[in-house]
Amino acid sequence: MKDLIIIPTYNERENIVPLVQEIFRAVPGIFVLVVDDNSPDGTADAVRDMQGAFPNVQVLVREKKEGLGRAYIHAFHVALADESVRNIITMDADFSHQPRYLPEFLKASERYDVVIGSRYVRGGGVEGWELWRRVLSKCANMYCRMITRMPITDCTGGFNLIRASLLRKIDFSGMDSSGYAFLQELKYMLYRAGATFTEVPIIFKNRTMGESKITSHIVWEGVIAPWKMIWKMR
């Protein structure tokens, strides 16, 4: 059985190679699928160049940039077609999610359907964010949890492990969140599907290379997403 990490990328050439190297130092037997939105900086080429040294790495190149949600859904369809995939891990490419937590995620997956890398449980936290972004993230998670009643503290985080058998039951065709709100919507659908959750404390480190993908559209989408989710599931 395979445990597979999906890493969405757009202009992450400078990060992806050292990240993959660190992933395989932490969990040598893992599989990695990089889903790249046709990055003009050659991210996909950098992944192909390392496949000789890391045969468990594959790259899925999409035609254009359509947002985080579309990239993940495309990758899920590809990954879940392989019946040997046991768990899928979602992870950012910019080192904000540290590979050192992966062994703990996999251990926790023996008991739970969904393992969330949480910034907001005891032992978790954030490094390198301005005060406004800390406040925005904290309030966004409180807001989402209040509306959806999900029993988790980190609704918006992108570092997660999900049991593949549960993902295969999700109808992705009804998901319309394209940005980071996709992560909230996915967790809500898993919650409504009866998933068991646990949260592993992580230290989220702000990216040191490249540019942040946060925009005003992403923030606004996150505001309306919880209401859209509960309305659709009524």
C-alpha positions as CSV (number, residue, x, y, z in Angstrom):
1,M,0.0,0.0,0.0
2,K,1.1,3.5,-0.8
3,D,1.1,6.7,1.2
4,L,1.1,9.6,-1.3
5,I,1.9,13.3,-0.8
6,I,0.3,15.8,-3.2
7,I,2.1,19.1,-3.6
8,P,0.4,21.8,-5.7
9,T,3.0,24.2,-7.3
10,Y,3.1,27.4,-9.3
11,N,6.5,29.0,-9.7
12,E,8.2,26.9,-6.9
13,R,11.3,25.8,-8.8
14,E,13.6,27.1,-6.1
15,N,11.7,25.3,-3.3
16,I,10.6,22.0,-4.8
17,V,13.9,20.2,-5.1
18,P,15.1,20.8,-1.5
19,L,11.6,20.0,-0.2
20,V,11.5,16.6,-1.9
21,Q,14.9,15.8,-0.7
22,E,13.9,16.6,2.9
23,I,10.6,14.6,2.5
24,F,12.5,11.5,1.6
25,R,15.0,11.9,4.5
26,A,12.0,12.0,6.8
27,V,10.0,9.2,5.2
28,P,12.0,7.3,2.6
29,G,9.2,5.0,1.4
30,I,6.7,7.7,0.6
31,F,5.4,8.6,-2.9
32,V,5.1,12.2,-4.1
33,L,2.9,13.7,-6.8
34,V,3.7,17.3,-7.8
35,V,0.7,18.9,-9.5
36,D,2.0,22.0,-11.4
37,D,-0.1,24.6,-13.0
38,N,2.2,25.0,-16.0
39,S,4.7,27.2,-14.0
40,P,6.7,29.5,-16.3
41,D,9.7,29.2,-14.1
42,G,10.2,25.5,-15.0
43,T,9.0,23.9,-11.8
44,A,7.9,20.8,-13.7
45,D,11.3,20.4,-15.4
46,A,13.0,20.6,-12.0
47,V,10.8,17.7,-10.8
48,R,11.5,15.6,-13.9
49,D,15.3,16.2,-13.4
50,M,15.2,14.7,-9.9
51,Q,13.2,11.5,-10.9
52,G,16.4,9.6,-11.6
53,A,17.4,10.0,-8.0
54,F,13.9,9.8,-6.6
55,P,11.8,7.4,-8.7
56,N,8.8,7.7,-6.3
57,V,8.3,11.3,-7.5
58,Q,5.9,12.1,-10.3
59,V,4.7,15.3,-11.9
60,L,1.2,16.2,-13.2
61,V,1.2,19.3,-15.4
62,R,-2.0,21.2,-15.8
63,E,-2.7,23.5,-18.8
64,K,-3.2,26.7,-16.7
65,K,-3.5,28.1,-13.3
66,E,-7.0,27.6,-11.9
67,G,-6.5,27.8,-8.2
68,L,-5.6,25.5,-5.4
69,G,-9.0,23.7,-5.3
70,R,-8.9,22.7,-9.0
71,A,-5.3,21.5,-8.8
72,Y,-6.1,19.3,-5.8
73,I,-9.3,17.8,-7.4
74,H,-7.4,17.0,-10.6
75,A,-4.6,15.3,-8.5
76,F,-7.2,13.4,-6.4
77,H,-8.8,11.9,-9.4
78,V,-5.4,10.7,-10.7
79,A,-4.2,9.4,-7.3
80,L,-7.4,7.7,-6.3
81,A,-7.6,5.7,-9.5
82,D,-4.7,3.7,-8.0
83,E,-6.3,1.3,-5.6
84,S,-3.0,0.8,-3.8
85,V,-3.0,4.3,-2.4
86,R,-3.8,4.1,1.3
87,N,-3.4,7.7,2.5
88,I,-3.1,11.1,0.8
89,I,-1.2,13.9,2.3
90,T,-1.8,17.5,1.3
91,M,1.2,19.8,1.6
92,D,2.5,23.2,0.5
93,A,5.6,23.5,-1.6
94,D,7.2,26.5,0.2
95,F,8.5,24.8,3.4
96,S,5.7,26.3,5.5
97,H,4.8,22.6,6.2
98,Q,7.9,20.9,7.6
99,P,8.5,17.2,6.5
100,R,9.7,16.3,10.0
101,Y,6.0,16.0,11.0
102,L,5.3,13.3,8.4
103,P,6.2,10.2,10.5
104,E,3.8,11.5,13.3
105,F,1.0,12.0,10.7
106,L,1.5,8.4,9.4
107,K,1.5,7.0,13.0
108,A,-1.7,8.9,13.8
109,S,-3.4,7.6,10.6
110,E,-3.4,4.1,12.1
111,R,-6.3,5.3,14.4
112,Y,-7.9,8.2,12.5
113,D,-9.3,8.9,9.1
114,V,-8.0,12.5,8.9
115,V,-4.9,13.9,10.5
116,I,-4.6,17.7,10.6
117,G,-1.4,19.6,11.1
118,S,-2.7,22.2,13.4
119,R,-1.3,25.6,14.3
120,Y,-3.9,26.1,17.0
121,V,-3.7,23.1,19.4
122,R,-1.3,23.1,22.3
123,G,2.3,22.9,21.0
124,G,1.4,24.4,17.6
125,G,2.1,27.9,16.3
126,V,3.2,30.2,13.5
127,E,6.6,31.7,12.8
128,G,7.3,34.7,10.6
129,W,3.8,36.2,10.2
130,E,2.9,39.8,10.7
131,L,0.3,40.5,13.5
132,W,-2.5,41.2,11.0
133,R,-2.1,37.8,9.3
134,R,-2.0,36.0,12.7
135,V,-5.3,37.8,13.7
136,L,-6.8,37.1,10.3
137,S,-6.0,33.4,10.4
138,K,-7.1,33.0,14.0
139,C,-10.4,34.7,13.4
140,A,-11.0,32.8,10.2
141,N,-10.7,29.5,12.0
142,M,-13.0,30.6,14.8
143,Y,-15.5,31.8,12.3
144,C,-15.5,28.6,10.3
145,R,-15.7,26.4,13.4
146,M,-18.6,28.4,14.8
147,I,-20.6,28.1,11.5
148,T,-19.8,24.5,10.6
149,R,-19.5,23.0,14.0
150,M,-16.5,21.0,12.9
151,P,-14.6,19.5,15.9
152,I,-11.2,20.9,14.9
153,T,-9.2,24.0,15.6
154,D,-7.5,24.4,12.2
155,C,-10.1,24.5,9.5
156,T,-8.0,26.4,7.0
157,G,-4.7,24.7,7.2
158,G,-3.3,22.8,4.2
159,F,-1.1,20.2,5.9
160,N,-3.4,17.2,6.2
161,L,-3.5,13.4,5.9
162,I,-6.7,11.8,4.6
163,R,-7.6,8.1,4.3
164,A,-8.0,7.4,0.6
165,S,-10.9,5.1,1.1
166,L,-12.9,8.0,2.6
167,L,-11.8,10.4,-0.2
168,R,-13.2,7.9,-2.7
169,K,-16.6,8.5,-1.3
170,I,-16.5,12.3,-1.8
171,D,-18.3,13.9,-4.8
172,F,-15.9,16.5,-5.9
173,S,-18.2,17.7,-8.7
174,G,-20.1,19.8,-6.3
175,M,-17.1,21.6,-4.9
176,D,-16.8,25.2,-6.2
177,S,-14.1,26.7,-4.0
178,S,-11.0,27.5,-6.1
179,G,-8.7,29.0,-3.5
180,Y,-7.7,28.2,0.0
181,A,-11.4,27.9,1.0
182,F,-11.2,24.5,-0.8
183,L,-9.4,23.2,2.3
184,Q,-12.3,24.2,4.5
185,E,-14.9,22.7,2.2
186,L,-13.0,19.4,1.9
187,K,-12.7,19.1,5.7
188,Y,-16.4,19.8,6.0
189,M,-17.4,17.2,3.5
190,L,-15.2,14.7,5.3
191,Y,-16.8,15.6,8.6
192,R,-20.3,15.2,7.1
193,A,-19.1,11.8,5.7
194,G,-18.4,10.6,9.2
195,A,-14.6,10.9,9.3
196,T,-12.7,10.6,12.5
197,F,-10.3,13.5,13.1
198,T,-7.2,14.2,15.2
199,E,-4.9,17.2,15.2
200,V,-1.1,17.1,15.4
201,P,0.6,20.3,16.6
202,I,2.9,21.9,14.0
203,I,4.9,25.0,13.8
204,F,3.9,26.7,10.5
205,K,6.9,28.7,9.1
206,N,6.2,31.5,6.7
207,R,7.8,31.0,3.3
208,T,11.4,32.4,3.0
209,M,11.6,32.2,-0.8
210,G,9.1,33.2,-3.5
211,E,5.9,35.2,-3.1
212,S,2.8,34.6,-1.0
213,K,-0.3,33.4,-2.9
214,I,-2.7,35.2,-0.5
215,T,-5.0,37.7,-2.3
216,S,-8.1,39.7,-1.3
217,H,-10.2,37.3,-3.4
218,I,-8.9,34.4,-1.3
219,V,-9.8,36.2,1.9
220,W,-13.3,37.0,0.6
221,E,-13.9,33.4,-0.6
222,G,-13.0,32.2,2.9
223,V,-15.6,34.5,4.4
224,I,-18.5,33.2,2.3
225,A,-17.4,29.6,2.0
226,P,-18.7,28.2,5.4
227,W,-22.2,29.5,4.6
228,K,-22.1,28.0,1.1
229,M,-21.0,24.7,2.5
230,I,-23.7,24.3,5.1
231,W,-26.4,25.5,2.6
232,K,-25.3,22.9,0.0
233,M,-25.4,20.1,2.6
234,R,-28.9,20.9,4.0
